[in-house]
Amino acid sequence: MDTLDILITLGKIVAIFGFLILGAAISVYLERRVSAFIQDRVGPNRVGPFGLLQPFADVLKLVMKEDIVPKNAHPFIHNLAPILAIAIALTTFAVVPFGNTIELFGRQVKLMVADVNIGLLYVLAMTSVGVYGISLAGWSSNNKYSLLGGLRSSAQMISYELSMGLSIIGVLMIAGTLRLDQIVLKQVETTWNIFLQPVGFITFLIAAFAETNRLPFDLPEAEPELVGGYHTEYTGMKFGLFFLAEYANMITSSAIVATLFLGGWHVPFIDGLGIDPFWLSLIQVGGFVAKVVILVLFFIVVRWTIPRFRYDQLMNLGWKVMLPLAIANTLVTGIVLLLFA
């Protein structure tokens, strides 16, 4: 790898980091605006024009707040947990292709940070590690409410990881690869996987809600029941990192859903229009971002539409409905491919 390749890779890392951080801030603003619209309220309208600077004011407030660590907490793990949560949320996006290729400095550059041949396996591995940030936060706080919140968070995330992993086996069987860019190219050649794997799409989307701790699966927080859940004893920017990780995970989950089931960066009906390759690449990136934005808005609308599940309902849905459904979808996909492929 020469110097130019290193600079291009660093540029992609900065672009993705900025997209996730700025996207999280925009998602907070959209959350408040959409919730205000649904509840017939005004929403943020004081800080900046139309309240656009409200997310940045929130960050400034959190930075200025005192950092309090409970006397009997484990200080190292207590400080490590939010860092672990945000690090996993940001690094999972590394293997997601946000475009096909673009010509820069006389060479074709793949629009993804890490071009690895086990991209989907990497995504599943990182989401599995994500449970440690929450469980360690609950344990290290030395608070019974935090511990209970961390424990049932771990149970929820582990339960829905099974359904999430099984729901994409059909996609892997159709594409025949773990590379996310090749999965997108397979959809370009045939059709989007949402039409070939509707059951897998629905199962994966529901599991994504549970993995990101969004309503109706926000049992890890559940303020009326657990004071604040796993982050009860967190203040200042450490609490803000958990908050930021939730929105970064929501954006990453939306990007993975778009990649696996909605054609990724593919924009229909533009390939034969004779558009300049450079501008075509930018249009494809714009199409990918548009799909992510629509899915994020869907996450937000669902949060303010559906009430929270009880814990037994959440577990019943995960183990008695989604897991058998994902297994059946895998079996049917295998039979169809065996008979007709």
BAVEXGU-42722 format. One line per field, with one value per residue (C-alpha): residue number from 1; residue in three letters; chain; y negated, x negated, z. Coordinates in nm, 3 decimals, decimal comma. Example, Ala and Ser with C-alpha at 12.3 -4.5 7.8 and 13.67 -1.06 7.14 Angstrom:
BEGIN
pos = 1	2
code = ALA	SER
unit = A	A
Y = 0,450	0,106
X = -1,230	-1,367
Z = 0,780	0,714
REM end
This chain:
BEGIN
pos = 1	2	3	4	5	6	7	8	9	10	11	12	13	14	15	16	17	18	19	20	21	22	23	24	25	26	27	28	29	30	31	32	33	34	35	36	37	38	39	40	41	42	43	44	45	46	47	48	49	50	51	52	53	54	55	56	57	58	59	60	61	62	63	64	65	66	67	68	69	70	71	72	73	74	75	76	77	78	79	80	81	82	83	84	85	86	87	88	89	90	91	92	93	94	95	96	97	98	99	100	101	102	103	104	105	106	107	108	109	110	111	112	113	114	115	116	117	118	119	120	121	122	123	124	125	126	127	128	129	130	131	132	133	134	135	136	137	138	139	140	141	142	143	144	145	146	147	148	149	150	151	152	153	154	155	156	157	158	159	160	161	162	163	164	165	166	167	168	169	170	171	172	173	174	175	176	177	178	179	180	181	182	183	184	185	186	187	188	189	190	191	192	193	194	195	196	197	198	199	200	201	202	203	204	205	206	207	208	209	210	211	212	213	214	215	216	217	218	219	220	221	222	223	224	225	226	227	228	229	230	231	232	233	234	235	236	237	238	239	240	241	242	243	244	245	246	247	248	249	250	251	252	253	254	255	256	257	258	259	260	261	262	263	264	265	266	267	268	269	270	271	272	273	274	275	276	277	278	279	280	281	282	283	284	285	286	287	288	289	290	291	292	293	294	295	296	297	298	299	300	301	302	303	304	305	306	307	308	309	310	311	312	313	314	315	316	317	318	319	320	321	322	323	324	325	326	327	328	329	330	331	332	333	334	335	336	337	338	339	340	341
code = MET	ASP	THR	LEU	ASP	ILE	LEU	ILE	THR	LEU	GLY	LYS	ILE	VAL	ALA	ILE	PHE	GLY	PHE	LEU	ILE	LEU	GLY	ALA	ALA	ILE	SER	VAL	TYR	LEU	GLU	ARG	ARG	VAL	SER	ALA	PHE	ILE	GLN	ASP	ARG	VAL	GLY	PRO	ASN	ARG	VAL	GLY	PRO	PHE	GLY	LEU	LEU	GLN	PRO	PHE	ALA	ASP	VAL	LEU	LYS	LEU	VAL	MET	LYS	GLU	ASP	ILE	VAL	PRO	LYS	ASN	ALA	HIS	PRO	PHE	ILE	HIS	ASN	LEU	ALA	PRO	ILE	LEU	ALA	ILE	ALA	ILE	ALA	LEU	THR	THR	PHE	ALA	VAL	VAL	PRO	PHE	GLY	ASN	THR	ILE	GLU	LEU	PHE	GLY	ARG	GLN	VAL	LYS	LEU	MET	VAL	ALA	ASP	VAL	ASN	ILE	GLY	LEU	LEU	TYR	VAL	LEU	ALA	MET	THR	SER	VAL	GLY	VAL	TYR	GLY	ILE	SER	LEU	ALA	GLY	TRP	SER	SER	ASN	ASN	LYS	TYR	SER	LEU	LEU	GLY	GLY	LEU	ARG	SER	SER	ALA	GLN	MET	ILE	SER	TYR	GLU	LEU	SER	MET	GLY	LEU	SER	ILE	ILE	GLY	VAL	LEU	MET	ILE	ALA	GLY	THR	LEU	ARG	LEU	ASP	GLN	ILE	VAL	LEU	LYS	GLN	VAL	GLU	THR	THR	TRP	ASN	ILE	PHE	LEU	GLN	PRO	VAL	GLY	PHE	ILE	THR	PHE	LEU	ILE	ALA	ALA	PHE	ALA	GLU	THR	ASN	ARG	LEU	PRO	PHE	ASP	LEU	PRO	GLU	ALA	GLU	PRO	GLU	LEU	VAL	GLY	GLY	TYR	HIS	THR	GLU	TYR	THR	GLY	MET	LYS	PHE	GLY	LEU	PHE	PHE	LEU	ALA	GLU	TYR	ALA	ASN	MET	ILE	THR	SER	SER	ALA	ILE	VAL	ALA	THR	LEU	PHE	LEU	GLY	GLY	TRP	HIS	VAL	PRO	PHE	ILE	ASP	GLY	LEU	GLY	ILE	ASP	PRO	PHE	TRP	LEU	SER	LEU	ILE	GLN	VAL	GLY	GLY	PHE	VAL	ALA	LYS	VAL	VAL	ILE	LEU	VAL	LEU	PHE	PHE	ILE	VAL	VAL	ARG	TRP	THR	ILE	PRO	ARG	PHE	ARG	TYR	ASP	GLN	LEU	MET	ASN	LEU	GLY	TRP	LYS	VAL	MET	LEU	PRO	LEU	ALA	ILE	ALA	ASN	THR	LEU	VAL	THR	GLY	ILE	VAL	LEU	LEU	LEU	PHE	ALA
unit = A	A	A	A	A	A	A	A	A	A	A	A	A	A	A	A	A	A	A	A	A	A	A	A	A	A	A	A	A	A	A	A	A	A	A	A	A	A	A	A	A	A	A	A	A	A	A	A	A	A	A	A	A	A	A	A	A	A	A	A	A	A	A	A	A	A	A	A	A	A	A	A	A	A	A	A	A	A	A	A	A	A	A	A	A	A	A	A	A	A	A	A	A	A	A	A	A	A	A	A	A	A	A	A	A	A	A	A	A	A	A	A	A	A	A	A	A	A	A	A	A	A	A	A	A	A	A	A	A	A	A	A	A	A	A	A	A	A	A	A	A	A	A	A	A	A	A	A	A	A	A	A	A	A	A	A	A	A	A	A	A	A	A	A	A	A	A	A	A	A	A	A	A	A	A	A	A	A	A	A	A	A	A	A	A	A	A	A	A	A	A	A	A	A	A	A	A	A	A	A	A	A	A	A	A	A	A	A	A	A	A	A	A	A	A	A	A	A	A	A	A	A	A	A	A	A	A	A	A	A	A	A	A	A	A	A	A	A	A	A	A	A	A	A	A	A	A	A	A	A	A	A	A	A	A	A	A	A	A	A	A	A	A	A	A	A	A	A	A	A	A	A	A	A	A	A	A	A	A	A	A	A	A	A	A	A	A	A	A	A	A	A	A	A	A	A	A	A	A	A	A	A	A	A	A	A	A	A	A	A	A	A	A	A	A	A	A	A	A	A	A	A	A	A	A	A	A	A	A	A	A	A	A	A	A	A	A	A	A	A	A
Y = 0,000	-0,329	-0,674	-0,764	-0,449	-0,532	-0,888	-0,763	-0,512	-0,783	-1,004	-0,732	-0,677	-1,050	-1,061	-0,766	-0,899	-1,240	-1,080	-0,880	-1,160	-1,427	-1,173	-1,099	-1,471	-1,503	-1,191	-1,347	-1,656	-1,445	-1,240	-1,554	-1,699	-1,378	-1,311	-1,670	-1,630	-1,298	-1,440	-1,776	-1,973	-2,244	-2,070	-2,241	-2,603	-2,814	-2,723	-2,835	-2,868	-2,610	-2,466	-2,318	-2,379	-2,200	-1,873	-2,069	-2,257	-1,918	-1,802	-2,123	-2,075	-1,715	-1,814	-2,079	-1,847	-1,697	-1,341	-1,142	-0,788	-0,596	-0,533	-0,152	-0,127	0,034	-0,284	-0,128	0,080	-0,205	-0,433	-0,163	-0,064	-0,381	-0,390	-0,028	-0,101	-0,395	-0,227	0,076	-0,145	-0,339	-0,052	0,175	-0,058	0,012	0,298	0,141	0,028	-0,319	-0,318	-0,107	-0,262	-0,613	-0,733	-0,940	-1,041	-0,808	-0,493	-0,315	-0,343	-0,116	-0,317	-0,117	-0,149	0,217	0,446	0,784	1,116	1,189	0,855	0,994	1,217	0,910	0,726	1,014	1,042	0,670	0,668	0,966	0,780	0,478	0,649	0,613	0,234	0,251	0,548	0,408	0,069	0,232	0,449	0,191	-0,068	0,139	0,049	0,311	0,123	0,087	0,454	0,565	0,335	0,474	0,835	0,811	0,603	0,886	1,143	0,936	0,869	1,226	1,364	1,146	1,200	1,558	1,446	1,177	1,424	1,683	1,426	1,341	1,699	1,685	1,378	1,559	1,863	1,647	1,435	1,713	1,476	1,296	0,982	0,701	0,534	0,861	0,902	0,560	0,647	0,969	0,759	0,529	0,832	0,985	0,796	0,655	0,917	0,763	0,924	1,257	1,269	1,077	1,295	1,251	0,875	0,845	1,071	0,884	0,544	0,646	0,789	0,460	0,275	0,508	0,483	0,102	0,092	-0,111	-0,106	0,120	0,308	0,047	0,270	0,203	-0,152	-0,135	-0,437	-0,387	-0,037	-0,060	-0,426	-0,446	-0,094	-0,012	-0,381	-0,490	-0,582	-0,762	-1,138	-1,396	-1,293	-0,926	-0,915	-1,108	-0,837	-0,574	-0,809	-0,869	-0,495	-0,426	-0,664	-0,553	-0,192	-0,296	-0,451	-0,150	0,093	-0,107	-0,094	0,284	0,333	0,118	0,315	0,663	0,614	0,281	0,297	0,090	-0,190	-0,064	-0,323	-0,162	-0,277	-0,502	-0,257	-0,302	-0,681	-0,744	-0,942	-1,026	-0,757	-1,013	-1,163	-0,817	-0,720	-1,030	-0,954	-0,600	-0,735	-0,972	-0,681	-0,484	-0,781	-0,832	-0,470	-0,507	-0,828	-0,664	-0,368	-0,600	-0,790	-0,455	-0,374	-0,710	-0,683	-0,333	-0,457	-0,714	-0,487	-0,146	-0,107	0,084	0,463	0,638	0,845	1,176	1,055	0,955	1,296	1,484	1,291	1,359	1,729	1,855	1,648	1,496	1,782	2,053	1,811	1,750	2,124	2,195	1,920	2,075	2,419	2,291	2,089	2,397	2,610	2,344	2,304	2,680	2,729	2,422	2,276
X = 0,000	-0,157	-0,113	0,180	0,369	0,314	0,441	0,748	0,823	0,783	1,017	1,281	1,243	1,289	1,590	1,761	1,677	1,820	2,126	2,203	2,136	2,320	2,589	2,642	2,687	2,932	3,117	3,164	3,311	3,535	3,644	3,760	3,926	4,109	4,218	4,344	4,541	4,693	4,785	4,905	4,625	4,391	4,057	3,716	3,744	3,519	3,154	3,067	3,307	3,586	3,399	3,127	2,853	3,034	2,832	2,507	2,638	2,714	2,357	2,218	2,440	2,322	1,955	1,995	2,171	1,979	1,853	1,966	1,841	2,012	1,785	1,811	1,808	1,525	1,367	1,178	1,471	1,712	1,508	1,442	1,807	1,925	1,601	1,659	2,020	1,937	1,626	1,825	2,103	1,853	1,631	1,916	1,972	1,619	1,725	2,047	2,016	2,172	2,111	1,963	1,636	1,522	1,223	0,985	0,629	0,632	0,736	1,061	1,140	1,391	1,633	1,592	1,334	1,236	1,262	1,264	1,400	1,590	1,769	2,101	1,932	1,749	2,080	2,231	1,917	1,917	2,286	2,221	1,942	2,171	2,352	2,040	2,063	2,412	2,356	2,025	2,189	2,460	2,218	1,946	2,187	2,250	2,618	2,893	3,107	2,812	2,726	3,082	3,088	2,758	2,867	3,193	3,023	2,775	3,056	3,249	2,956	2,827	3,176	3,235	2,884	2,987	3,283	3,073	2,802	3,046	3,253	2,963	2,867	3,114	2,934	2,601	2,739	2,864	2,548	2,299	2,060	1,998	1,871	2,123	2,021	2,074	2,416	2,509	2,377	2,582	2,894	2,799	2,782	3,113	3,345	3,339	3,344	3,651	3,850	3,665	3,642	3,942	3,952	3,580	3,617	3,896	3,714	3,386	3,556	3,734	3,410	3,237	3,489	3,407	3,031	3,040	3,264	3,531	3,899	4,088	3,774	3,618	3,633	3,260	3,357	3,725	3,700	4,034	3,926	3,550	3,482	3,253	3,144	2,778	2,675	2,841	2,504	2,362	2,344	2,201	2,039	2,013	2,391	2,376	2,156	2,424	2,680	2,456	2,390	2,765	2,812	2,491	2,612	2,947	2,772	2,542	2,835	3,023	2,716	2,687	3,059	3,026	2,718	2,860	3,220	3,266	2,990	2,737	2,610	2,804	3,038	3,278	3,314	3,004	2,746	2,844	2,873	2,512	2,424	2,057	1,901	1,792	2,140	2,294	2,085	2,205	2,567	2,524	2,382	2,680	2,917	2,757	2,781	3,147	3,229	3,052	3,243	3,577	3,498	3,386	3,715	3,894	3,705	3,814	4,179	4,208	4,066	4,343	4,620	4,592	4,590	4,315	4,345	4,348	4,036	4,220	4,375	4,032	3,883	4,183	4,155	3,783	3,779	4,127	4,198	3,891	3,645	3,874	3,966	3,599	3,524	3,826	3,717	3,370	3,519	3,758	3,482	3,258	3,535	3,618	3,252	3,205	3,507	3,490	3,136
Z = 0,000	-0,112	0,042	-0,183	-0,083	0,284	0,233	0,045	0,322	0,588	0,386	0,378	0,755	0,822	0,588	0,759	1,106	1,015	0,857	1,172	1,421	1,222	1,133	1,502	1,572	1,283	1,401	1,746	1,583	1,357	1,659	1,837	1,531	1,437	1,796	1,824	1,501	1,613	1,956	1,817	1,985	1,858	1,909	1,930	1,813	2,037	1,974	1,623	1,329	1,361	1,660	1,434	1,690	1,972	1,939	1,963	2,268	2,426	2,364	2,515	2,821	2,867	2,831	3,102	3,347	3,638	3,589	3,892	3,958	4,244	4,542	4,523	4,143	3,950	3,805	3,512	3,382	3,457	3,229	2,969	2,908	2,724	2,521	2,420	2,322	2,095	1,948	1,835	1,698	1,485	1,365	1,250	0,952	0,823	0,593	0,463	0,096	0,055	-0,319	-0,597	-0,718	-0,801	-1,002	-0,789	-0,883	-1,181	-0,996	-0,916	-0,545	-0,374	-0,163	0,156	0,431	0,474	0,173	0,347	0,222	0,546	0,577	0,694	0,949	1,078	1,121	1,320	1,533	1,617	1,706	1,934	2,112	2,152	2,439	2,656	2,671	2,821	3,053	3,186	3,245	3,456	3,654	3,717	3,857	4,174	4,156	4,165	3,912	3,675	3,719	3,642	3,340	3,215	3,268	3,079	2,812	2,761	2,748	2,495	2,264	2,271	2,204	1,900	1,762	1,688	1,479	1,313	1,213	1,082	0,892	0,659	0,575	0,286	0,150	0,178	-0,001	-0,289	-0,318	-0,239	-0,062	0,267	0,092	0,129	-0,198	-0,386	-0,221	-0,359	-0,707	-0,703	-0,637	-0,925	-1,156	-1,041	-0,806	-0,456	-0,180	-0,018	-0,301	-0,280	0,102	0,245	0,557	0,612	0,567	0,825	1,072	1,033	1,068	1,389	1,527	1,439	1,656	1,946	1,889	1,892	2,202	2,026	2,109	2,130	2,244	2,474	2,782	2,854	2,955	3,052	3,281	3,464	3,568	3,626	3,707	3,405	3,330	3,275	3,259	3,585	3,741	3,438	3,407	3,171	2,847	2,947	2,945	2,618	2,464	2,532	2,380	2,078	2,040	2,020	1,729	1,557	1,587	1,440	1,138	1,098	1,123	0,860	0,634	0,675	0,605	0,292	0,182	0,237	0,124	-0,058	-0,317	-0,123	-0,346	-0,649	-0,802	-1,053	-1,414	-1,431	-1,564	-1,928	-1,926	-2,027	-1,715	-1,660	-1,434	-1,172	-1,139	-1,153	-0,850	-0,662	-0,752	-0,619	-0,291	-0,273	-0,333	-0,050	0,187	0,090	0,177	0,513	0,590	0,508	0,735	1,018	0,985	1,005	1,327	1,470	1,365	1,513	1,844	1,879	1,750	1,921	2,301	2,481	2,509	2,842	2,899	2,862	2,536	2,408	2,487	2,347	2,021	1,997	2,083	1,984	1,673	1,512	1,567	1,417	1,136	1,053	1,056	0,831	0,592	0,568	0,499	0,231	0,064	0,050	-0,102	-0,365	-0,464	-0,480	-0,707	-0,932	-0,922
REM end
